Amino acid sequence: MSSVGKSLLTALLARHFSRSGLRVSPFKAQNMSLNAFATEEGEMAYAQAFQAWAAGRKPSVRMNPLLLKPLGNMTSEIIFLGRSEGILPSGDFRRFKAAYKERVLAVFEEVLAENDLVLIEGAGSLAELNLLENDFVNYEIVKRYGLPFVLIGDIDRGGVFAQIWGTYELVPELKPLSLGFVVNKFRGSEDLFAEGRDLLEQKTGKPCLGLLPFLRQRLFEEDSASLGLPRGRFRSGDDLRLAVVYYPHLSNYLDFDPFRAEDVELILTDDPREISRAHVILLPGSKNTAADLAYLRERGLDRLLGELAREKVIFGLCGGFQMLGRFIRDEGVENRGHFPALGLLPHETTFFPEKIARAGEVSLEWPFFHGLVRGFEIRYGRSFCGGEEVKALFSGRIFGTYLHGIFYDDAFREAFLNYARRCFGLPEKRSPRFAEYLTSQIDEILALPAFSHFCDQVEKHLALF
């Protein structure tokens, strides 16, 4: 089912097999996510970008050829091979799947031909019986190509016997292709589930490839599982405190993932008291800027941000950058209307029907950073100041840009954090390299006996398949 840990386990296997010298590629035929990552080719799901990094590969849209980005009102934007192909109403889902199946599987065959090993992440369940027709993400791709697969269950949510045994029983025609199953997110001593493991092996006739412990570290969250950022209160202490402001349509929250590697405190909140306690206030992207701006006004956060503007460091990304400006005009791309924004930066924003989705860069002359920063842009809005289009602005301690992924630039992130530390009299620090941090975290998990055993078991049974 969803949120059982497929994304992270795929990344761990990608790291394991790539370290043995194989050319490994992740692949997910279709993903549904607002956490997009843009390459030079266009948009793809962040999950497959993360898995590519784990495999030591450069992310490519072919690793996730089809991306659905929920827009609300039961509609989604269709992204195929990185480019937008229109809007999908929920009622057209079956027709949509049939139209894209062969196109997606043709991409899979290309990826397969270019790699030693392709690790495919499924989506949700293998046994959604009412959706099996044209289900190329799970059922069809396994059946057509005779692919070996590992079934993953989440014991933390309960019902693991029904998840694993039930899935095999509902799609018995695919059962011979399964290498075995995994029980993930287990809490406590393994001895407590010894009988359960034996029963599952007996009932399914398949080996248990791993009883994997619940991980406290939140290295990577599946898109549907949570916002992936800690909610709550700041601890007392002298660390630099960063507050990501929550609003209902917030998107691309993984822009702030690199801060996990830093010696800072990071929370997601819409609590005025916690925002006031932060040194740095971060306004994330939004899939509906007008609605989220209205949400800030309902909670009085627009006034609070205005009051804090002179004493805090404020940074807006994409939709957050739009909110920091003077005015927003939208003729119906996201939310029809003309309305004032927060007025903390001098630009005005207009939404246009043509979407911008591309790798991008911006040359900055900011108090703490001078030079070129690269990232990606995913937006309909365009902002103007003094008659010129702008992708980044600052005024005092208030900064904003359209460039997603800017904090993945190690030099920029270090300069920004140390600027904030200087503003509040805190000692400066060196930032770790984020790519090295990610791989070190993955390697730490792989060093745990249960996960090392899991990877070895998958390799063993794959060799026997």
C-alpha positions in Angstrom: 0.0 0.0 0.0 1.0 3.6 0.0 3.6 4.9 2.5 5.1 1.6 3.4 8.6 2.8 2.7 9.1 1.9 -1.0 10.9 5.1 -1.9 13.6 4.8 0.7 14.1 1.0 0.3 14.5 1.6 -3.4 17.1 4.2 -2.7 18.9 1.9 -0.3 19.0 -0.9 -2.9 20.2 1.5 -5.5 23.1 2.5 -3.3 23.9 -1.2 -2.5 24.0 -2.4 -6.0 25.8 0.6 -7.4 28.6 0.1 -4.9 29.2 -3.3 -6.4 30.0 -1.7 -9.7 26.6 -2.0 -11.5 25.1 0.8 -13.6 21.8 1.2 -11.7 18.8 3.4 -12.6 15.7 4.0 -10.6 12.4 4.0 -12.4 8.8 4.8 -11.5 6.4 4.8 -14.4 4.0 7.3 -12.8 4.2 9.3 -9.6 1.7 11.7 -8.1 3.5 14.4 -6.1 3.8 18.1 -5.6 7.5 17.6 -4.8 8.9 18.0 -8.2 12.5 18.3 -9.2 13.5 19.9 -12.5 16.4 18.9 -14.6 17.6 20.4 -17.8 15.0 18.1 -19.4 12.1 19.3 -17.3 10.2 18.1 -14.2 10.3 14.8 -12.4 9.4 13.5 -9.0 11.9 14.3 -6.3 11.7 10.6 -5.1 13.3 9.4 -8.3 15.9 12.2 -8.1 16.8 11.1 -4.6 17.1 7.5 -5.8 19.3 8.6 -8.7 21.7 10.4 -6.3 21.8 7.2 -4.1 22.9 5.3 -7.2 25.5 7.9 -8.1 23.6 9.0 -11.2 22.4 12.3 -12.6 18.6 12.5 -12.3 16.7 12.2 -15.6 13.0 12.6 -16.4 13.1 9.2 -18.0 13.5 7.7 -14.5 9.9 9.1 -13.9 8.4 9.6 -17.3 4.9 10.4 -16.0 4.2 12.8 -13.1 0.8 13.9 -11.9 0.7 17.1 -9.9 -2.6 17.5 -7.9 -4.3 20.8 -8.4 -7.3 20.4 -6.2 -10.9 19.9 -7.2 -10.1 16.4 -8.3 -7.8 17.5 -11.1 -4.1 17.0 -11.8 -1.5 18.5 -14.2 0.0 15.9 -16.5 3.8 16.0 -16.9 5.3 13.6 -19.5 9.0 13.4 -19.9 9.4 16.6 -18.0 6.9 18.7 -20.0 3.3 19.7 -19.2 0.6 18.1 -21.4 -2.5 19.6 -19.9 -4.9 19.0 -17.1 -6.4 15.6 -16.1 -9.9 15.7 -14.7 -10.6 12.7 -12.3 -13.3 11.3 -14.5 -10.9 10.8 -17.4 -8.5 8.6 -15.4 -9.1 5.3 -17.2 -8.8 6.9 -20.7 -5.7 8.7 -19.6 -4.0 5.5 -18.4 -4.8 3.7 -21.7 -3.4 6.7 -23.7 -0.1 6.8 -21.8 0.6 3.1 -21.2 2.6 2.3 -24.3 4.4 5.6 -24.3 5.6 5.0 -20.7 6.6 1.4 -21.3 8.6 2.4 -24.4 10.6 4.7 -22.1 11.1 1.9 -19.7 12.5 -0.3 -22.4 15.0 2.4 -23.3 16.1 2.7 -19.7 16.4 -1.1 -19.4 18.6 -1.3 -22.4 21.0 1.3 -21.0 21.6 -0.1 -17.5 22.8 -3.2 -15.8 19.9 -3.0 -13.2 16.7 -1.0 -13.1 15.0 -0.7 -9.8 11.3 0.0 -10.2 9.3 1.6 -7.5 5.6 0.7 -7.5 2.7 3.1 -6.6 0.3 2.2 -3.8 -0.8 -1.4 -4.0 -0.2 -4.2 -6.6 -3.7 -5.4 -6.0 -6.1 -2.5 -6.7 -8.5 -4.8 -8.5 -10.8 -2.1 -9.9 -7.7 -0.3 -11.4 -5.8 -3.3 -12.9 -6.9 -2.5 -16.4 -4.0 -0.4 -17.9 -2.2 -0.3 -14.5 1.2 0.0 -16.1 2.8 1.3 -12.8 2.5 -2.0 -11.0 0.5 -4.9 -12.5 1.1 -4.5 -16.2 4.9 -3.8 -16.1 5.5 -6.8 -13.8 3.3 -9.1 -15.9 4.4 -8.0 -19.4 8.1 -8.2 -18.7 8.1 -11.1 -16.2 9.8 -8.9 -13.6 10.9 -10.2 -10.2 9.5 -8.1 -7.4 9.7 -7.6 -3.6 6.5 -7.0 -1.7 6.7 -4.5 1.2 4.4 -4.3 4.2 4.2 -1.7 6.9 3.7 -3.3 10.3 3.6 0.0 12.1 0.2 0.8 10.7 -1.3 -2.6 11.5 -2.8 -5.2 9.2 0.5 -6.5 7.9 -0.8 -10.1 7.4 -3.7 -8.7 5.2 -1.2 -6.5 3.3 1.2 -9.3 2.4 -0.8 -12.5 2.4 -3.8 -10.7 1.0 -1.9 -9.1 -1.9 -0.5 -12.5 -3.0 -4.0 -14.0 -2.9 -5.6 -11.2 -4.9 -3.1 -11.4 -7.7 -2.0 -15.1 -7.7 -0.9 -14.9 -11.3 2.0 -12.7 -10.3 3.0 -14.6 -7.2 5.6 -16.8 -8.9 7.5 -13.6 -9.9 7.9 -12.5 -6.3 11.3 -12.9 -4.7 9.7 -12.6 -1.3 8.4 -10.0 1.1 9.6 -7.5 3.6 8.1 -6.4 6.9 9.0 -2.8 7.4 8.9 -0.2 10.2 9.0 -2.8 13.0 9.3 -1.6 16.6 10.9 -3.7 19.4 12.8 -7.0 19.5 12.7 -9.2 16.4 11.8 -12.2 18.7 8.4 -10.6 19.2 7.5 -11.2 15.6 9.3 -14.6 15.1 6.0 -16.5 15.0 4.4 -13.9 12.8 7.2 -14.2 10.3 7.0 -17.9 10.3 3.2 -17.8 9.7 3.6 -15.4 6.8 6.2 -17.6 5.2 4.0 -20.6 5.7 0.8 -19.0 4.4 2.4 -17.3 1.4 5.1 -19.9 0.5 7.5 -17.0 0.1 10.6 -16.1 2.2 10.8 -13.1 4.4 13.7 -11.0 3.0 13.8 -8.7 6.0 12.3 -7.5 9.2 13.3 -3.9 9.1 13.2 -1.6 12.1 11.4 1.7 12.4 13.8 4.4 11.6 13.9 7.5 13.8 15.9 9.5 11.3 13.6 11.0 8.6 16.0 10.9 5.7 13.3 10.8 3.2 9.5 10.9 3.4 7.1 9.5 0.8 5.0 12.2 -0.7 1.7 11.0 0.6 3.0 10.2 4.1 3.6 13.6 5.6 5.1 17.0 4.9 8.5 15.6 5.9 9.2 18.5 8.2 9.0 18.5 12.0 5.9 20.3 13.4 5.7 21.8 16.8 7.8 24.1 19.0 11.4 25.3 19.0 13.6 23.9 21.7 15.3 26.3 24.1 19.0 26.9 23.1 21.3 29.0 21.1 20.9 27.3 17.8 19.8 29.3 14.7 16.0 28.8 14.5 14.3 28.5 11.1 10.6 28.5 10.7 9.0 27.3 7.5 5.5 28.9 7.4 2.8 26.3 6.8 -0.1 27.0 4.5 -2.6 24.5 3.0 -1.3 24.4 -0.6 2.3 24.6 0.2 4.5 22.7 -2.4 8.1 21.7 -2.9 8.8 21.6 0.8 11.9 19.6 0.0 13.5 22.8 -1.0 14.4 22.9 2.7 15.7 19.4 3.0 19.4 20.5 2.9 18.9 22.2 6.3 18.6 18.8 7.8 22.4 18.5 7.3 23.0 21.8 9.2 23.4 22.6 12.9 20.2 24.5 13.0 16.7 24.0 14.3 14.0 23.8 11.6 10.2 23.5 12.1 7.1 23.8 10.0 4.5 26.0 11.7 1.7 28.5 11.4 1.8 29.3 15.1 2.4 33.1 15.5 4.4 32.5 18.7 6.8 30.0 17.1 7.2 32.2 14.0 8.1 35.1 16.3 10.7 33.0 18.1 12.5 32.1 14.8 15.6 34.0 13.6 14.8 33.1 9.9 11.3 32.9 8.4 10.9 30.9 5.2 7.9 31.2 2.9 7.7 28.0 0.7 6.2 27.5 -2.7 2.5 27.2 -3.2 0.2 25.5 -5.7 -2.4 28.2 -5.0 -0.8 31.4 -4.0 -4.0 33.4 -3.6 -5.7 30.8 -1.4 -2.5 30.5 0.8 -2.2 34.3 1.0 -5.8 34.4 2.2 -4.9 31.7 4.8 -2.1 33.9 6.2 -4.5 36.8 6.4 -7.2 34.7 8.2 -4.6 33.8 10.9 -3.2 37.4 11.1 0.2 36.2 9.9 0.3 38.9 7.2 0.4 41.6 9.9 2.8 39.6 12.0 5.2 39.2 9.0 5.0 43.0 8.5 5.9 43.6 12.1 8.8 41.2 12.1 10.2 42.4 8.8 12.8 44.7 10.3 14.1 42.3 13.0 14.0 38.9 11.3 15.5 37.4 8.1 12.7 36.5 5.7 13.1 34.4 2.6 10.4 33.5 0.0 10.6 30.8 -2.6 8.5 30.9 -5.8 4.9 31.3 -4.4 6.5 32.7 -1.2 8.4 35.2 -3.3 5.2 36.2 -5.0 3.5 36.7 -1.6 6.3 39.1 -0.5 5.6 41.5 -3.4 3.1 44.3 -3.7 0.3 42.9 -5.9 -0.8 39.7 -7.6 -2.9 39.5 -10.8 -4.4 36.1 -11.8 -6.9 35.8 -14.6 -7.8 32.2 -13.6 -4.6 30.1 -13.9 -4.7 29.3 -10.2 -7.3 31.5 -8.5 -9.0 34.4 -10.4 -8.6 37.9 -9.0 -6.4 40.9 -8.4 -5.3 41.3 -4.8 -2.6 43.0 -2.7 0.3 40.8 -1.4 2.4 41.3 1.7 4.2 44.4 0.3 7.6 43.6 1.8 9.3 43.6 -1.6 8.6 46.0 -4.5 7.6 43.6 -7.3 4.2 42.8 -8.8 3.2 39.3 -10.1 1.0 38.3 -13.0 0.0 34.7 -13.8 0.1 33.6 -17.4 -1.3 30.4 -18.9 2.0 29.2 -20.2 3.9 27.3 -17.6 7.6 27.7 -17.0 9.3 24.4 -16.0 13.0 24.3 -16.6 16.4 24.2 -15.0 17.3 27.8 -14.2 20.0 30.1 -12.8 20.1 33.5 -11.3 23.0 36.0 -10.8 22.8 37.5 -7.4 24.3 40.6 -5.9 23.1 40.1 -2.3 24.7 41.3 0.9 26.0 37.8 1.7 26.4 36.3 -1.8 27.7 37.5 -5.1 27.6 35.2 -8.1 25.6 32.6 -10.1 23.3 30.1 -8.4 21.6 27.2 -10.3 18.4 25.5 -9.5 15.0 25.0 -11.3 11.8 26.9 -12.0 8.3 25.6 -11.9 5.7 28.4 -12.1 3.0 30.2 -14.0 3.7 33.6 -12.3 6.1 36.2 -13.6 7.2 39.1 -11.5 8.0 42.7 -12.6 9.8 45.5 -10.8 10.3 48.9 -12.4 9.2 47.6 -15.8 11.7 44.7 -15.8 11.0 41.1 -15.2 12.8 39.8 -12.1 13.6 36.3 -10.7 15.1 37.5 -7.4 15.0 40.5 -5.2 16.1 41.7 -1.8 15.4 44.7 0.5 17.1 44.9 3.9 16.8 41.5 5.4 14.0 40.3 3.1 15.0 38.0 0.2 13.0 36.2 -2.5 13.6 34.2 -5.6 11.8 31.9 -8.1 14.7 29.5 -8.0 13.7 26.2 -6.4 16.6 24.1 -5.1 18.7 27.2 -4.2 19.6 25.7 -0.8 21.1 22.6 -2.4 23.9 24.9 -3.5 26.4 24.3 -0.6 28.2 27.6 -0.9 24.9 29.6 -1.1 23.4 27.8 1.9 26.5 28.3 4.0 26.6 32.0 3.1 22.9 32.5 3.9 23.0 30.8 7.3 26.2 32.6 8.3 24.6 35.9 7.3 21.6 35.1 9.5 24.0 34.1 12.4 25.8 37.4 12.1 22.5 39.3 12.2 21.7 37.7 15.6 25.2 37.6 17.1 25.6 33.8 16.7 29.0 32.2 15.8 29.5 31.3 12.1 29.8 27.6 11.1 30.9 25.6 8.1 28.2 23.8 6.1 28.6 20.1 5.2 28.3 19.2 1.5 24.8 18.0 1.1 25.4 15.2 -1.4 28.0 13.8 1.0 25.6 14.1 3.9 22.9 12.2 1.9 25.2 9.3 1.0 26.6 9.2 4.5 23.1 8.9 5.9 22.2 6.1 3.4 25.4 4.3 4.2 24.7 4.6 8.0 21.3 2.9 7.4 22.9 0.2 5.1 25.4 -0.5 7.9 22.6 -1.5 10.3 22.4 -5.4 10.4 18.8 -5.6 9.4 19.1 -3.4 6.3 22.4 -5.0 5.3 20.8 -8.4 5.6 17.8 -7.2 3.5 20.0 -6.0 0.6 22.0 -9.3 0.7 18.8 -11.3 0.6 17.4 -9.4 -2.3 20.7 -9.8 -4.2 20.8 -13.6 -3.4 17.2 -14.3 -4.5 17.6 -12.1 -7.6 20.6 -14.1 -8.6 18.5 -17.3 -8.2 15.5 -15.9 -10.1 
